[in-house]
Structure formats: structure tokens, C-alpha cells
Amino acid sequence: MTPDVTFVHLTDLHVGDPATDDHLFSNTQSPLQEVLALVATIEPRPSFIVASGDLSNRGDAESYGILKRLMEGASLPVVYALGNHDTREGFYAGMGIAASAPDAPYDHDEVLDGVHVITLDSSEPGFIGGTIEPKQFEWLARTLDTHPDLPKLIVSHHPPALGEAPDAAHWRHIAFEQSERLADLLKGRNVLGILSGHIHHDRVSVWNGIPVIVGMGQHAATDILRTDVLRMVRGSSFAIGTIRKSGLSVAFVPLPTDRAELNVYPLQMLIERAAAVPVAAE
């Protein structure tokens, strides 16, 4: 790895058309274009971009085609992860990516400027919360053993569960038991950090010694001052990561906003529907 590596973290792009999608709060192509224009001004030039899921709002192939064209303008390698709003079939078709099966998880890894970036598909069709299947853990174990001399970044749309026991807000993260298994697997693996999204607010946690960086994203922001409901307000940001010999640092770049209310979801509705069908929350 070169002395310093700079990268950009985007998440929850929710690309779609608000004219035909009543669960889309804005023309999400506009803030993405604004963010990419700002990314073009970053010095030193970033080595890569991470887009950690909910790339599309409805998972249709057309939206991924739009995303692909927009991101090609950045002229940087892009690491994509899939979230609960994405569909694997639509992603593979729209991005022109060959897959072993239309519904195969999009788990992949690559080395970018001396950093081993490992991406886990934490989405599960029909669920809001995150899931990592046993075969994915097997793949991850094998993949972590490759490039043992390189520092690693883990990308997953859903962040791991932070608590010591399962909680009511299980739709916000990877299932608790799977988060515990992930922690055991990552222990001692030179993991610089985990890059995630899903909860729509900027957050930094230290989880079992690993920094977990969650981005607000480009669609809407969660009003974290309200705990009785899930209140969404206007807001977006992206992050600039720097990897040094000493470790990872991240700076958030918020876009100007009036924080106008966009929608409110009752928490009980999320609890009841979290494990049933996807909803347009988060």
C-alpha cells in the first residue's frame, strides 16, 4: 500500500424517478451529480469510490443503467454493494455484470491501491434487515485468507449489530447472531474498518475494535432526535476516507439542507413488517 490512500464513500443513492415512484422523496440523480462534481475537486485524487448499497430505490434494471452512466463520469473504480432496496436481478442486468445465477448474492473482492476491499451482500429479498448466509461466511473466511499482507476494508450495506443482545430495532442492522459470527471471523484480520449505510445518518462506532463507518447517503436523512417514530428529513452527505500507516480516518461532507420533513414511519409498523416484506423506509 502506498503511504496514504484516499477514497470516497457513498451510500443509499436510491436512484429512481420520483414521477413514477411515490416512495422516492426527491430526484436522487441531482444530489448524486452534485456529489460527483465535488468528488472531482478532491486532492489528492481518490483511488476509488465505495457505494455501499440501496443503489436503486426500486431495483429496476433501468435505474442501474442510469447509475452506471453517472458513475462512469467519475473515471474512478467503483465498489458496489447491494442493499434492501436493490434487487440482484435488476442490478446484474442494468450494470451488465455476469452472475452465476440471477439471484446469487453479490459478494466480491478486489485489491485497490494496496487495500483489500471485501464486499458482502447483506441483502435478503423480502427483508429490511441484513442477513449473511452460511455460504457467504464460508466465502468470507476463504477471502480473508487471501492477501494476508494487505489491510482490509469490509463493505456491507447493513452495519453489524452493536449491542450485547438482540434488540427491537433489528431492521437497522445485520441479524444479531450473524453479527456475532462476523465479529469472530474478523478478529485479528487487519481490518481497517467496515463501510455501511442503511440507517440514513452519519455514524461512527468502534465495534469489537473495528471502526464501523455509516453514511447518511444521498436520498434522505433520519432525524435521530426523534426516537418515538422514524422521521425522515431532507439531507445528504458523503465521506472522504484516508488510509495511513496509522489506520483509517473519515471526514463527512454534508450538503446544504433545510431539514424539511419528508415522511414519518411508525416504529410499530417497522417492527411488524421488518421480517415480512420490504418497505420504503430507510
N, C-alpha and C positions, 0 to 999 in steps of 0.2 A: 504494500500500500504506500502511495506517495505520502509525504508528511501531513498534508491537510487535504481532505476530500469534502467538497460541498455538494449537497443535493437538495432537492425541493420535495416537500411532502404535501400532496393534495389529497382530498378525500371527499366523499359524499357529493360528487359532481351533479348527480341526478339529471343528466342530460335528457331533455324531452321537449314537448310542445305544450305550453300552458293553454293554448286554444282548444286542445282536444283532451287534456288531462286535468281534471278538477282537483287532483291531489298534488299538483305542482304549483308552488306558490309564486313562481316568477319565471322569466325567460332565463333559464340557467346557463344558456350559452353566453350571455352577456358578461356575467361575472367571471366565467372561465376565460373568456377572451381578455378581460381586464387583468386577470391574474397572470396569464401567459405573457402579456405585454410587460408586466412588472418583472416577471422572471427573466425576460430578455435583457433587463438592465443590471442584473446581479453580477457583481465582480467579487471574487473570481467566478468565472463561468461554472455553473453547476455541472457535475459529472453525469447526473441522471435525475429523473423525476419518479417519485413513487405516487401512484394513485390508488389509495387503499380502500376501494370498494364503493358500492352504490354509485357506480359509474353512470348508470341509466336509471330513470325513475320507474319505467315500466318493463324494462328488459327486452324491448323490441330491437330487432336487428338494425332498423333504420337509425335509431339513436346511437348505437355503437358506431355506425358508419360516420355519423356527424362527429362523434368524439374522436375517432381516428383521424379525420381530416384536420380537426382543430389542433390535435396534439402533434401532428406531423409538422406543423408550423414552428414548433419549438426547436426542432432539429436536435433533440436530445433523446437518449434511450429512455423508455418509459416502462416501469414495472407496474403491471396491473394486478389488482386483487378483486375478487367478487364479493358483493355484499347481499343482504337480504332482498333488496330491490332488483338485483340483477337476475338474469336467467342465463344458465350456461349455454343453452342452445342459441339464444339471441346473440350472446357475446361471441361465440365461436363463428357464427355466420357473419355478423356485422364487422368483426375485426379481421376476418379471413384467416382464422387460426385453425389448423388441423387438430383434431382431438381423437382419442381412441374410441370415444363414444359421445353422442350428443349431450349426455347428462353427466359426463365424467367431471370430477372436481378439478378445478384449475390450480393444481399445485405445481410449482415450478421453482427453479433457482438459477442464478447466474452470477458470475463474478464481474463486478463493475468497478473499475479503478482500484482494484485491490481489496474490495469489500465483497464478501459472500452474502448475497441477498437471497433470502429464502422466503417464498410466499406460500401461505396456507389458505386454502379456500374454506373459510369458516361458515359459508352459507349452506343452508339446507332448504330445499324447496318446500314451501308451505309453513316455514317458521320465521319468526322475527329474530329470535336469539341465535347465538352462534353454536355451531356443532363441529367437532373434529371426529371423524370416524376412525375405527381401529386401523384400517388400512392406511389412512393418512398418517397416523402415528408411526406406523411401520416405515412409510416413505420418509417421514421426517427424521427418524432415527438413522436411516441409511444416509440421508443427505447431510446431516450434521457431521457425519464421519468423513465427508469429503472436504477437501481444502482445510485440513486441520490447522494450518499455519495462518489462516486469514481470519480477521474479525468478521462477525456475522451480524446482519440486520434481519429481523423477522418481520414480515408484513402479514397482517391479518385484519380483515375489516372489523371484526368484533374483538375488543380487548379482552384479556383474561379477567376472570372474577377476582376482585381484590380482597374480599372478606375472608373470614376464617370458617364460614359456613354458608350454605345456600341462603339466598335472600329473596324477597318478594319481587324485586326488580330484575328477575332473571332474563328478561328480554334484552337487557342492556349489554350482555357480555357472553363470552363462551361459557357453556354449562359448567357448573362448579366442579364436578368430578373430573371433567376433561381439563379444566384449568389446572387442577392439582397434578394431573398426569403430565401436562405440558411443563409445569414448573420442575418436576423431577427430571424430565428429559433434557431440559435446557441447562440444568445445573452444571457448572464447570465448563461450559462450551464456548467461552469468549464471545458472548452475545452482547453487542453494544447497546441494543435497545429493540423494542417492539413498536412498530408504527401501525396505528389503527385509526378508526373513525367511529361511525355508527351513532354516537351519543350527541353529536352536534354541538359540542362545546370544547374549547381548548382545555386540555388537562394533562398534567404530568404527574406520574406516580412512580414510586420505586417499589417494585413487586418482586419479592424474593431476590433482591439485589439487582434486578434488571430494570432500567428505565422504560416505562411504558408511555409513549407519546401519542396522545389522541388529538386529532384536529377537528375544528369546528366544521370545516368544509365550505362548499360554495353555494349551498342551497338555502339554508335557514339555520337559525341558532336556537338552542334550548335556553330558556330563561331559568338558570339554575337557582335564582332567588325564590322561585315558586316550587314548593315540594308537595302541594296538595293536588296539582294537576301537571300534565306535561304541556307547557305553554311554549309555543314556537314564535319567535320574533325574527324580524329581518336582520340578517347579519351573515358575514362570511369572512374567512381568513385563510391563509396558507402559512406554511412554515419553511424556514431555511435551516437545514441541518449541517453541522460541521463536524467532521470526524478528525480528531487529532490523536497523537500517541497517548494522550491522557484520557481519551474517551470521547463521548458524544455530547455536543451541546446543540440546543434548538432554540431558534428565535421565531416568534409568531408575528405575522404581518397581517393585522386586521384591516379590512376595507371599511371606509366610512359608512356609517349606518345611522338610521333614526330609531332602530329597535322597535319598529311598529309591530303590533301583534298580527300574526298571520293565521294562527289556528290554536285551538286548545283541545287536548285529548284527556278524558277522564282516566285516572290511573286504574280504576277497576276494570275498564274496558280492555286495557292492555294486559292486565293480569289474566283475564278470562280468555283473551284471544291469542296470547303470546305463543302458545303451543298448538294453535289450531290452523289459522290461515294467516298469510301476510297482510298487514295493514299498512297504510301510507304514513305511519308515524316513524320518526327518526329516519 
